[in-house]
Amino acid sequence: MHYCREKQHSERKYYGMIFLVSTLIMKHLLHTTIVLLTIVISVSLLGTIPSAARGNNRDLSETILSLINKHRRQMGLQPLQMTPMISAEAEAHSASMAAHRIPLGHSGFDKHMGRIMKQLPHSSAAAENVAYGASSAKEVVNMWLHSRGHRRNIEGNYNLTGIGIARSRNGDLYFTQIFIYQRN
């Protein structure tokens, strides 16, 4: 009998350890699941990958501006000046397209141009280029320059600009460049 009790005690200890290990594994899996669900819900609600996961779009925007201004100088035109407030509107538009809240295009153009024009005294003209499918600054600028309407905006009588870029859930980049003319 003593042998049986020891065996039962030993089995309880063994099953107790299995229970403890199982509990720890379950807690880890639960924590991992909660973290993953939080990310999925964030992406679902935002519609785009959070900015920390997007990488640095500022460098890409500055390269786009540099290429646009290089083209404008070759055409004898003044360079465009990047304006943070205009870039914020462009970023919001790109994010809406990337999240598929609006189709690729110029939905809401009058509204966001109205907001920009109210904040910029003496502004009198506005235009917008959008793009999807490019993976680099050179590629998106090249796409725009090979489209008559987009090229007309790039070469237009504008002096201010803003560029916004957003990445969709599947990694596609959406670009918006807004052009404004403001009298000095």
N, C-alpha and C positions, 0 to 999 in steps of 0.2 A: 504494500500500500504506500509506503513511503516513496517508493519509486514513482508510482503514479502521480502522487501529489507534486513531486518535483518536475515531472514531465508536464503536468498541467500548468504549473507555475512557469516553467520554461516556455511552454506554448503561449501562455498569456503575454509574457514578455516579448516574444517573437511577434505575435499579432499586434501587440501594442506599438512596437517599433514600425511595423508595416503601416499601421494606422497613422502614426506620427509622420512618416515619410510621405504617405499619400496625402495627408492634410497639407503638408508643406508644398507639395507639387501642385495641389489644387489651388492653394493661395497664390502661387506664382502664376499659374495659368489664368486665374481670375484677374490678377493685376494686369497681366499682358493683354487679356481680352478687353479690359476696361480702357487701357491706353489706346489700343487699336480702334475701339469703338469711338473714343473721343476724337481721334484723328479723322475717322470716316465721317462722323457727324459734323465736324468742323468743315471738312471739305464739302460736304453736302450742303450745308447752310451757306457757306461762302461762295460755293460754286467754282472756286479756283483754289489752287494750292496756296497755302499761306505764304506770306512774303519771305519768311525765313527759309522756306523750302524752294523758293523760286530762284534764288541766286540774286546776283546784283544786276538789275535792269538799268541802273543808272549808267553804267559803262556802255551798254548797248544803245541807250538813248543818245548819249553823247557822241558815239560813233556815227549814228544815223544823222545827227545834226551836222557833224563834221563833213560827212559825204554830201549832204544836201547843200551846205554852204560852199563846198568845193565846186559843185555843179553851178550854183548861182554865180560864183565869182567868174567861172569860165564863160558865163552868159553876160557878164558885165553888170550883174545885179549885186545889191548890197546883201551882206549876210543877215540871216535871221538871228534874233536874240532869244534864247530859251527863257521862259517865264514859269516859275514854279506853280503859280495859280492855274495857268493854262495846262501845264503838264498834269496837274491833279484832275482836271476835267477829262483830259485825254486818257489818263489811267483808269478813271471810273468807267468811261465808255468801253475801253478794252476789256476791263473786268466783266462788264455786263455781257459782252459778246462771248468771252471765254466761258462764262457760266451758262451760256445759252438762254439768258433771260431776254435777250433781244437777238435778232438775226444779224449776221455780218452785214454791215451797212451803216447808214446814217440815221438810224432811229433816234429820235430825241434831239436832232441837230439844233432846231430852233430854241429848245429849252436850254441846252448847255451853252449855246452861243449867247443867248440872252443873259445868262448868269455872268459870263465872261465880260460881255460888253458893259454891263452895269458896274463892274469892278474896275474897268479900264476907261478912264475918261478920254474923250476924243477918239475912241475907236470907231471905225466906220465900215470895215469889211472883214469877212470871215470865210474860211474854207476848211475842209477836212479831208484827209486821206486815211483810209483804213486798209488793212491787209491781213491776210491769214495764210499760213503755209510756209512762210519764209523761216529760215533758221539762223540767219545772220543779218547784221546791219546792211552789209553789201547786197545781199539777196533782196531784202525788202526795198531798198532804194532803187535797185535795178528794176524790180517789178513796177514800181511807181513811175520811173522814167520811161518805161516802155508802154505806158498807158497814157493816151492823149489827155484825158481829164485830170489825172493825177499829176502829170508833168506840168499842165497849165497852172495847177495850184502851187507846185514847187517854184515855178518861174513867175508867179504872180506878184502883184504890188503889195507885198506884206513885209512887215519888219519884226514881228514877234511870232513865236511858236511855242508849242508844248508838245511833248511826245510821251505817250503812255503805252506800256507793254504789259500784257497779262498772259499767264500760262494756264491753259485749260487742265482739267483733271487728267487727260491723257497726254499732256505734255506739249500740245500745240501752242505756238505763240500767236497772239493777236496784237496788232499794232494800230495805233491811232496817232496821227499827227494833225494838230490844229494850227491854222495860219490866221493871224490877225494883223490888220493894219491899224496903227495908232498914230495920229498926228502928234507931233512934238509941241 
